[in-house]
Structures are given as C-alpha cells and as structure tokens.
Amino acid sequence: MTMNFFRGVMGGQPAGPQPTGAETIHKLCDRVASSTLLEDRRDAVRALKSLSKKYRLEVGTQAMDHLVHILQTDRSDSEILGYALDTLYNIICNDEEEEQDENAQKQEEDLGVLFTDKFLGDSENVTLLLTLLEEFDFHVRWPGVKLLTALLKNQCNQVQGVILVSPMGVSRLMDLLADSREVIRNDGLLLLQQLTKGNAAIQKIVAFENAFERLLDIITEEGSSDGGIVVEDCLLLLVNLLKNNSSNQNFFKEGSYIQRMKPWFEVGDDNSGWSAQKVTNLHLMLQLVRVMVSPVNSPGATSSCQKSMYQCGLLQQLCTILMATGVPADILTETINTVSEVIRGSQINQDYFASVNAPSNPPRPAIVVLLMSMVNERQPFVLRCAVLYCFQCFLYKNQKGQGEIVATLLPSTIDANSISAGQLLCGGLFSADSLSNWCAAVALAHALQDNLTQKEQLLRVQLATSLGKPPVSLLQQCTNILSQGSKVQTRVGLLMLLCTWISNCPIAVTHFLHNQENVPFLTGQISENLGEDERLVQGLCALLLGICIYYNDNSLENYTKEKLKQLIEKRIGKENFVEKLGFVTKHELYSRAAQKPQPVFPSPEQMLFDHEFTKLVKELEGVITKAVHKTSEEEKKEEEVKKTLEQHDSIVIQYKDLIRDQDTQIQELREQVSTLSLNSEQMQNQITQQQSQIQQHKDQYNILKLKLGKDSQGLSSSQGEGAHVNGLHSEELSQLREEVEELRRQHTLQHTQLSDKDSLINTLRCGAAAAAQTAEGGAGGSDNTELLGEVESLRSRVQAQCAEISQLQTERLELIRRAEAVSSAPASSSESSADTVTVSELESRLAAQTTEAERLKEECRGLREGHAGLEQQLASAQSTVAIEQTEKTKLQQEVQESKKEQDDLLMLLADQDQKILNLKQRLRDLGETIDEDEDELDARDQFGEDDDDDDEDEDNND
C-alpha cells in the first residue's frame, strides 16, 4: 500500500483524479510525522526534496518544522539528514536564473528571506546546524555548509550573532578549510566569506584560528596568480579579514605574512595572453596589498607595513610590473595605484621609487615615463588618474622630492638633451587638452604643498613665449591663461595652483599683486552675474583674492590689506564676496573629493577638485571671512594683542630657559654627587687596605720586640756564667801559683785579658738595655704622633667646613639676587592678571629648583667633608706606617749588630775555656792533682756552652 502511494506521487498512473501539489505535500508531511519506520520517513523526505523546487512555497510552509524535527531526532541516519538539509536549502536559497525577470527575482528573494526568518525563529536551529557540520559524512556536511551559507546571505547579522555566542562555533567552521574533499573546502571558503562580512569580532576570531596560514597555503597549492576560482575565493576572504580591521592587519604583519605575498607578483618577460582568471586573481592580490597600506589606516600601522614591504622586496617587485611590457591595462592601472599607496608618506620608499628607471634607451626615470602618460590625451582616463595619484603620493610629505621636481624647472638645471618632469608639467599646463591642464596644475601644486622654500624657488621660473619677446614668469603666464577665458576645468586647475602657491607665502603674494591686471581681473570675475558653471570659478577667484588679503605684508602701497578690503566693499560687497566664497565648499564635487586622497571620477568632466586642496579651502575659508569683515581698528587691536602675546611668550621663554639651565645645573650637581660618592667609596677601600697593612706592621713590630727581649736575656745569663767560671779559674791559679811560677805568669796574663772581655760584655749589656728602652720610647712616640695627627686632621676639617659654609652662603645670596632680578622683570612688563599668575607659578618653580639646588649642594658639601677627612686619615695612617717601618728597620739593624757581637764574645769564651782545659791537662801531666768536682764543673760548663750554641743556632734559623 505504501509503495502504491509513492508510485502515485512519483508519477505513476493513478486510478482516480490527480491530487494537487499542496495535497501531496500535506500527505508527505503526515507520513514524515507519523511513520515509525525509518525507511518510510526517509522516502517521504526524499519525495519532499524532489518537490521543493517546484513547490517551494508549499514545502516551506508545511514541511519546515517536520524537517527540523528530523534533524533533531534522526541523527543516526546520515541519508535522511542529507535529504532534510537539501530540502531546507532548496526552500531557503534564492536561485539566480538569468531567464527570470526582475519581479520574479524579487519574489524569489522575498520568499527566501521569509523562510530564513522562520528557520531563525528558534536560534537553536543554527546551533543544531553547527553541530551537524561536525559530521564527517559527505551527504551531511556538504548540504549543511550550503544551507548555512544561504542563511547568511539572507540574514547575515542575525546568523552572525548566533554563531558568535555559540561555543566553538567559528572553530567548527574553520575546520572546513582542512577537509580533504575540495568541494567542501571550497564551499567552506564561500561560507566564511559570508560569515566575515562587516563583523570585526568574527573577523578577529577567524584570524586567530590560523586562517592566514591556511589561506596562504591554499593559494600556494593552487598556483598563486595562475590558480583558479579557489584562489579568488581565498583572496576575497583575506580582503574581508583585513579591510578596516587594524587588529588583523597588525597580526598579519607581525606573522610575517607580508613576505609571503612577494612571489605572487613575479611575472616573466612574456606577459601576453593572460587568462581572465589570472587578471582577476592579480587584481585581488593588488587590492590586498592596498588594504595593508590604505591611507584610512592609522599612520603608525601604515608606516610599519610600508617598511616591511620595502625590506622584503615587495615594492621592488611591484615596480618591476610597473615597467614591464605586455601587462594588461587594468592590472597596470591597479599596480600604479598600489605602488602609490606603498610609497605615500614613506621617505625610504619614495627615495627608492625616485631611483627606478624604465628599461628604455636611454634609461629614463619611472616618474618621467609616468608623467608622459599623464599628459598624453590618448591614454585611458583611469590610467591618467592613477599616474596623478602616484605623483601625489610620491610628493606627499617629501620635501626632498618636491625640491627635485621644482629644480627641473629652474634655469640653472634645465638639460636641453633630456626630458624632465618639470618640462612635462609645463607642457601639460599649457597644452590644448583641458584634462592635461588640470592634471599638470594639480601635480605642480603638490610640489609646493606645505613647502615655503619651493614656493619661493618657483617664482624664479621664466618661460619663453615666442621669438623676439622677453620671457615671462610662470606665475604671470598662469594668470595670462586664466584671463583668456579657457575651459572651466583648465581655469579651476590654474586657480587651485595659484591658491596653493601664494598661500602662506607673502613674497608670492607680492609678486602676484605686482601685476596691475590681476586684482581688477579677480574683482571683475567675482562681481559678474554668470551661469551655474561659472559660479565655481567665481568662488575660487574670491578665495585667491582673500589669500592676497590674509597673507599680505603691506609691502605694496597700492595693494595693502586695507585698500584691498575697501576695493571689495566698493566693487563686490562683503556679503556678496562671502557668499561667492562659500559656494566652493557647497559644491557636490568638493564633498566627493574631500572623502579620500585618490582621485576617482566617473568621467573627465567631473574632475575638478583635488583632495589636498579641499583641506586648504577648509582651513582658509573661515580666516578669510574674518579678515574681510575686520576693521582697521580691530586689526590694530589684534596687532597689539599679538605683540603682548609675543612679549608674554618671550617672558615665558626666558623663564623656561632659566628653569632649563637650573635643571642642567641640578643634573650636573647630581653627577658630581655620584662622582664624589664613588670617590668616597674608593678612598674608604684604600683606608681599609692601609689599616690592614698598619696592623700587619704592628704585629711584625711586636714580634721583633719579643725577639729582642729574649736575645738581651740570653746575653746577660751568658755573661753571668762567664764571670762564675773566671772566679773558679782565679782560685785554681792562686793555688798553683806557688808551685808553678811559669804557669802563674801565663795565668796573670790570661786573667788580665779576661777582665778586659768582662768589661766589654758589661758595656754591650748596657747598650742592649738602652736599645730596648729606645724601642719602647719609639712606640710611645708613635702613639703621640697619631694623637697629634688626629688633632691636626680635626683642625683642618673644621677650617675646610668653615670655608665651604662661607662659599655656599655667597652662592645662596647670588641665587637670591638673580631670582629677585628675574621676578621683578615680568612684574614691570605684565599688564594682566593672567600674566601675574603665570609669573607667580614660574617663581614658585624657581624657588623649588633653588631649594633642590641647595639640598644637593649640602649633600656635596657633606661628601666633600667626608672625603677630606678620609684623605687626612689616610695620610696620617701612611705617616704612621712610615715611622714604624723606620723603627723596625733600625731595631733589626741593632739586633743584627748585637748578635754579631755576642757571637764574637762566645768565640772568645770558647777560646778561654779551651786554654783552661789545656792548662789543666798540662797540670795533670806535671803530676798535679785536680779535684773531680772541678772536672764535673768543667763538664757542666762545657754542656752549658753546647746548649748555648744550640740556642744560637735556633735563633739564627728563626
């Protein structure tokens, strides 16, 4: 039964009358809602899909809720999900068929919007769709991508809002770019294009999901500019992400993605036969470069991108395309516009562009070649506009380039053998083509923009009009052509040039007024009642005459400010003059030119205003209106106010100079403080080192004193023992004297000699004691010397502090005198309460600076005192060390002499003992009896002598 039903639906021969489409769709919807078998529901949804294009309204009205329910409940079956998504896409998407007329197309669009609103009635439907995109099955993912794209086309803002708040919503869509199936990846690109339109938040999220890396990889894989439609889609998405989004532009630059754009513009020598897709791709690539350096971006970001493009060689590559042959005209035009914005306001890029030469014979500068195209009326209009824009960007904030262009017009630099930029501009200025006149005038005006020096230099330019006639100045020739009544476009261009030339240049104003015909011509033009086309010329003439008033230095007696204003009042009327002047800013083309720097015009006839000139008009209109309405008394008052302000400014400048000088002095004092602090630390370190050396010398001195005391005691004991031995020998000799007369005489002689030696030993002992006393007295004297040194140090420090105090008091009095002198000067010249307040503020600042200077000087004085004290302590320590070193040397010498004399005495005693032993032996030989006690005493004496010898050896070793 079910199969018979579907046969009837799908085209079988029914037995009864044919059901209508709405009835069939109603039955299918019932089947989707009520069937329990998945196969039945799948067949019903397949049937709805086949009917959704023919019966779009009926399917959308009756089946949408059932289809959404299928998406929610039958997630396990990818086939039914695919049928449901395809059906929803068919009823929401607007098919763009060429055969349909406008009314049918509009009805289709309205229907798509209607069903889109119905689907978006529940925001969970979009979330459900995002969830289904995670399915890898092709039959689910691809129709899901197409359906979401269609929703974005119909209701972009609403869908963007839902995706933005959906967790990981954008990340799920970014995963489409990594899909290995190209059809899903390519449709994912289209989806992201719709998603990123006009939503900066989503653009940032997409960019930080590594979109730049993925898109550039796809472009490279597809062949860059030689690639197909996929490259175009990637480039469109990149433009969406970067245009008017400073955050993404900065991310693109910081990620070094600008460097990856350079290979896109590598073209060969043979540029013929470019495909339409390649032209489209390269056009989008150039637009992407322009997005990064657009004049509407912040100046800092634009400058940074311009620098990167020069450093990576992208600008050089663009200039290569500029000078290449065979490049299509629209690509050449867009390349010129791109180069223009890459060099605009960037001195490095402008200098490089000035050095580029065309591959001609002989080589010519690229600027000259481009200007030749601009003044050639056979060139396309858009190309001539692009060249003018390039020339304007080359001169924008480029005084060096302006000087080079004007120099080609001066008599001293004209080269008859070559064509210069100046010659081309003059040729275009006076040609028969009005568009060339206008372009040349605007280009020359940009060479004078905000450059007083070049305005004065251009006054020197002389032109040869015809043989036999004297040359005329360029300024005069411009006014001559203006008075001849040429086309409106030519006159507007010349008037813009003259206004730019003489504005803010009193010398040029004087030259212009010196020609007696100029002022009557301007007043005649302004006062006439002409047609609509001439009103713009009248307004510009009023602007030129107003500039002559405002920047007049009254050097010409016949055309002073006051006389010119009287002339306006008599011949034109002030109100009429202001009305004509105001017509300039009310012109429709003026508003269009003021929007952006690039000269873009639908047709050559509408090319009347330049962007920079609109800024000048906006700046001068108000001041000229005030200048015309002012009376002579008001001007005198203004002059007085100006003088007063100048005096006030001079006073303020004086105070600023004084404060600046004091800041410098304070800085110098701070540097001195830091230097003295460093010196103080160094001196402190030296004193510490000297003190350690002094302590070492003291320790050595004490050791020497101890050694000297031991030597003196040893010498005294030796002398006592010698005397005892001599006494024993005397008793022995007196007993033997009776028996041996010969021995008595010898003994007497030896006793005499021994007495002499005893006296010598006593003398040495007295000398050693005196030396010890001298050494101790020397130590006490050293202590006294240190005390005297410290007293002298304190006295010198006190004297230095007194001198420093007196010096600082003198400086303080001098500073007070100077401050009073400075503060009294403005009090005598100031006439207003505002000046008094300013002076008082400056005086308070001066007092604060003076206090700061005094404080720093106090710190310097303290550091100097500490430094002087440390130097005195160091000198005292050094003198103490020198004295103790001298005493040490003297004591060492005395000890050495004492040791030497002691050695001599010991040798004599040893000789005496040997002689006594010899005598005793002889007495034994002679038969005399010698007591054993005496022998033991002799042995003990001998043992004592050996001990003494050992002590002496140890002392010598020490």
Secondary structure, DSSP 8 states (H G I E B T S, - for coil): -HHHHHHHHHT---SS----HHHHHHHHHHHHHH--SHHHHHHHHHHHHHHTTTTHHHHHHHHHHHHHHHHHH-TT-HHHHHHHHHHHHHHHS----TTS-HHHHHHHHHHHHHHHHHHTTSTHHHHHHHHHTT---HHHHHHHHHHHHHHHHHSHHHHHHHHHHSTTHHHHHHGGGG-SSHHHHHHHHHHHHHHTTT-HHHHHHHHHTTHHHHHHHHHHHTTGGG--HHHHHHHHHHHHHHTT-HHHHHHHHHTT-SGGGGGGG---S---S--HHHHHHHHHHHHHHHHHT-TTS-HHHHHHHHHHHHHTTHHHHHHHHHH-SS--HHHHHHHHHHHHHHHTT-HHHHHHHHH-EES-SS-EEHHHHHHHHHT-TTS-HHHHHHHHHHHHHHHTT-HHHHHHHHHTTSGGG--TTS--HHHHHHHHHTSS-HHHHHHHHHHHHHTTTT-HHHHHHHTT-EE--STTS--EEHHHHHHHHHHTT--HHHHHHHHHHHHHHHTT-HHHHHHHHHSTTHHHHHHHHHHS---HHHHHHHHHHHHHHHHHHHT--S-SGGG-HHHHHHHHHHHT-HHHHHHHHHHHHHSHHHHHHTT-SS---SSGGG----HHHHHHHHHHHHHHHHHHH--HHHHHHHHHHHHHHHHHHHHHHHHHHHHHHHHHHHHHHHHHHHHHHHHHHHHHHHHHHHHHHHHHHHHHHHHHHHHHHHHHHHHHHHHHHHHHHHHHHHHHHHHHTTT-HHHHHHHHHHHHHHHHHHHHHHHHHHHHHHHHHHHHHHHHHHHHHHHHHHHHHHHHHHHHHHHHHHHHHHHHHHHHHHHHHHHHHHHHH--SHHHHHHHHHHHHHHHHHHHHHHHHHHHHHHHHHHHHHHHHHHHHHHHHHHHHHHHHHHHHHHHHHHHHHHHHHHHHHHHHHHHHHHHHHHHHHTT----HHHHHHHHHHHHHHHHHHHHHHHHHH-
